Amino acid sequence: MRPLYMVDTHSQYHKIKHQVDKAVLDVMESTAFINGKAVKDFSDHLAGYLNVKHVIPCANGTDALQIALMALGLQPGDEVITPSFTYIATTEVIALLRLTPVFVEVDPETFCIDPAAIEKAITPRTKAIVPVHLYGQAADMESILKIAEKHQLFVIEDNAQAIGCDFHFSDGSSRKTGTIGHVGCTSFYPSKNLGAFGDGGAMCTNDDLLAEKLRMIANHGQKERYYHEVVGCNSRLDSIQAAILDVKLAHLDAYCQARQAVAAYYDNAFSGTEKIRTPFKEAYSDHVYHQYTIILEGVDRDAFKAGLDKKGVPSMIYYPVPAHKQKMFEQFGVDALELPLTTYLTERVISLPVHTEMDEEQLEFIADAVLSLI
Ligand SMILES: *Cc1c(COP(=O)(O)O)cnc(C)c1O
């Protein structure tokens, strides 16, 4: 059997090696390493794929979130509502900008922020909501948009795990995640669904003014060279990464389908046991399975994980500690905050290998290993 990994970027590369190598060599020959044609081409192609007006590339997904928040003109102490059950970057940038993160519950079935919890957390200081499309499935954006409109709040989507995912509105229309709120932020970290060979990120928006601001902030606050209007930062996607991403973008739909096929295999394999809750699928969202995350019921997770390790099956806990329990947020006095559903998930979730290069033999081996341990 081929070796098992959480993500097999090596096999994926080898399938498209000729295209990738040529794209990289072309950039090297051009020596346009920063802001070269490859960056513009990729941004245009991504905007076309997502059907969004503006794609503003930047250095990584964390920067995308930070720059998006910087562009909104918020004041220190303004409150930003976010799930506690997420990767640290989502919440860290809020604190970094001297804004106040307000941690709320997620829906235990979808793992995404609970709109009812958002509504309850709104105060006169609330300025923005940052939903996370966790594991590759969209948060309930229709409900979130309604709340945001009612209370005049900004919506910044953390789309780092769900690029390519479609959200379906009740009127029958669909939009790609990351193009629904005021700004959508994504990451091209190598293990993400659209992964570079290094760091990368992007912001999406349909708002012309906001796009201009995002672009300016990512470029030292300048529109015209050496005339700096606002305090910004230096956050660029480099041309080599853009060229690689442009090659991989053409495969993104196929990559999503390969992940969905893996998920379908697992769903079926685990359908006979109540000890495993397989990912729940909402009608309003597709699922692009950045992670295949199950909930263990009545199973000792540590022993289960150790058993998988012993059999050579990789697994990961995303995430073992909710954001509001992290030491970095002690300053906000949120340690005592009770988020029972979030706690429930952090104690029971475990993610199994899912990537674009898995074969039936590997899937059967993993499924057998899982079933033998519960
Ligand atoms: C990966 C990730 C980020 C950060 O992206 P980087 O490119 O690593 O900075 C932010 N939010 C979520 C949910 C992520 O999974």
Ligand as a Chemical Component Dictionary entry (heavy atoms), coordinates in Angstrom:
data_LIG
# 
_chem_comp.id                   LIG 
_chem_comp.type                 NON-POLYMER 
_chem_comp.pdbx_formal_charge   0 
_chem_comp.three_letter_code    LIG 
# 
loop_
_chem_comp_atom.comp_id 
_chem_comp_atom.atom_id 
_chem_comp_atom.alt_atom_id 
_chem_comp_atom.type_symbol 
_chem_comp_atom.charge 
_chem_comp_atom.model_Cartn_x 
_chem_comp_atom.model_Cartn_y 
_chem_comp_atom.model_Cartn_z 
_chem_comp_atom.pdbx_ordinal 
LIG C1 C1 C 0 -5.127 28.184 7.625 1  
LIG C2 C2 C 0 -6.136 29.043 8.271 2  
LIG C3 C3 C 0 -5.919 30.423 8.471 3  
LIG C4 C4 C 0 -4.595 31.111 8.264 4  
LIG O1 O1 O 0 -3.984 30.936 7.075 5  
LIG P1 P1 P 0 -2.372 31.103 6.951 6  
LIG O2 O2 O 0 -2.165 31.163 5.487 7  
LIG O3 O3 O 0 -1.759 29.924 7.603 8  
LIG O4 O4 O 0 -2.015 32.381 7.623 9  
LIG C5 C5 C 0 -6.955 31.177 9.001 10 
LIG N1 N1 N 0 -8.127 30.610 9.334 11 
LIG C6 C6 C 0 -8.365 29.296 9.175 12 
LIG C7 C7 C 0 -9.706 28.756 9.553 13 
LIG C8 C8 C 0 -7.376 28.462 8.654 14 
LIG O5 O5 O 0 -7.632 27.164 8.512 15 
# 
loop_
_chem_comp_bond.comp_id 
_chem_comp_bond.atom_id_1 
_chem_comp_bond.atom_id_2 
_chem_comp_bond.value_order 
_chem_comp_bond.pdbx_ordinal 
LIG C1 C2 SING 1  
LIG C2 C3 SING 2  
LIG C2 C8 DOUB 3  
LIG C3 C4 SING 4  
LIG C3 C5 DOUB 5  
LIG C4 O1 SING 6  
LIG O1 P1 SING 7  
LIG P1 O2 DOUB 8  
LIG P1 O3 SING 9  
LIG P1 O4 SING 10 
LIG C5 N1 SING 11 
LIG N1 C6 DOUB 12 
LIG C6 C7 SING 13 
LIG C6 C8 SING 14 
LIG C8 O5 SING 15 
# 
